[in-house]
Amino acid sequence: MSGQPLRFVFGLHLHQPVGNFDHVMADHVRDVYRPIIERTAAAGFFPLTLHVSGPLLEWLEQHDTSWLDLIGRLAADGRLELLLAGFDEPILASLPRPDRLEQIARMREYLKRRWGHGVVAHRARVAAGARGRPR
């Protein structure tokens, strides 16, 4: 052992499927998603990596922009990294390469439009079968 501290990355994947009931989405935001982000922020448990699926992001745009604003502030402060994957939560490895890249591009564009931040794209690179940034 070198005596160096162990570095730990904690990531959350928040997802709701396309077409889920509004009350189910609202319940999850109220009972799970909002509390975990607020409590990790209050406890200083950072950095945190967060992935939010496209269907959930779209629902939040219509129903809870304050939660999205919180995520944006934490990312801007460097306390949270946004992780991207396919927008519609497809199994990227099962898609043809052009479709994988389209899904990744949709998520990247959403994140840039909403928050204007860079994102951690490792998951997307691996799924797209590329070394480095998706082409």
N, C-alpha and C positions, 0 to 999 in steps of 0.2 A: 504494500500500500504506500502510496506517495504522500499520504496525509492531506491531499487536496480534498476539499469538500465535494460531495457528489452533487452534480447539477441535475435538476429535475425539471422536466417540462410537463405542465398540466394542461391538457386540452379538453375542450367540451365540444360536442357535436349536437346541435339542437336542430331537430327536424320534425316537420309535420307534413303528411302527404297532401298532394294536390286534392282539393275538393273536400278536405276534412270539415266537419261541422264547426261553425263559429264558436259555439259554446265550448267545444273541446280545445280549440286553439286558445281561447280566452282563459280557460282553466289552467292550461299548461303554462301560459305566460305568467299568470297571477301566482300559481302555486309552486312552479319550478324555475322557469327561466329568469324572471325578475329577481326572486330571492337569491338564487345562486350567484348572480352577477353582483347584486348589491352587497351581499355578505362577503364575497371575496374581495370586493373593493374596500369595505369597511375594515376587514382584517389585514389588508395589505398583502394579500396572497397573490403576488404577481411576480414575474410576468405570467400571463395566462394566454393560451391560444384558443381561439374561438372560431368555430365554423357554424354558420346558420344557413340552412337550406333555402333555396330560392322560393319555394312555396310559402315558407314561414316568413321570409322577408317581405314578400308581396302582401301577406295578411297583415303584418305589422305596419306596413306603410298605410294601410287603410284604418287600422284600429289602435295602434299604440306607438306613435312616433316618438314619444318620450323615452321609451326603452331603446329605440334606435339611436336617439340623441345621446343617451348614456354610453352606449357602445362606442359611438364616435368620439366622445370626450376621452374615454379610457384609451382608445387607440391613438388619438392625437397626443396624449400624455406619455405614450410608450409603455403603458401598463398592460396593454392587451394587443395581441397580434391577430389579425384576421386571416383565416385559412380558407382558401378557396378550393372548390371541387366542381363537379357538374351542377349547373343551376337547378335542374329538376331532380337531382339525386339519382341519376341513372347509375347502373353498374357500368362504369366507364370502360372496363376491360371487355365488355360484351358488345360495345359499339364499334362501328368502323371508325378509323382514325379521323376522318373529316367531322363526323358527328361528335366524337370526344372533344375535339378542339372547339367546335361550335358551343358545346355546353360550357366548357371552361371559359371561353371568351364572353359568353353571356354573364357569367358570374363576375368575371373581372370587370366588365363594363358597369355592372350594377354597383359593385363596391366602389369603383372610382367615382361614379355619378353621385352616390349617396354620401360618401365620406371623403373622397379625394385622397385616400391613403394608398400606399403600397400594400401588398398582401404577401403572405407566405404562400408560395405556390408549389411547394414540394409535392404534395399529394397529387396535384394536377400534373406535374411533370412526370411522375412515376406512372400515373394512369394513362397518360398520353403516349407513353413509350419513348419519351425524349430525354436526352441528357441535357439538362439546363432548362431554360425557359421554353414553354410550348411555342412552336413555330406558327 
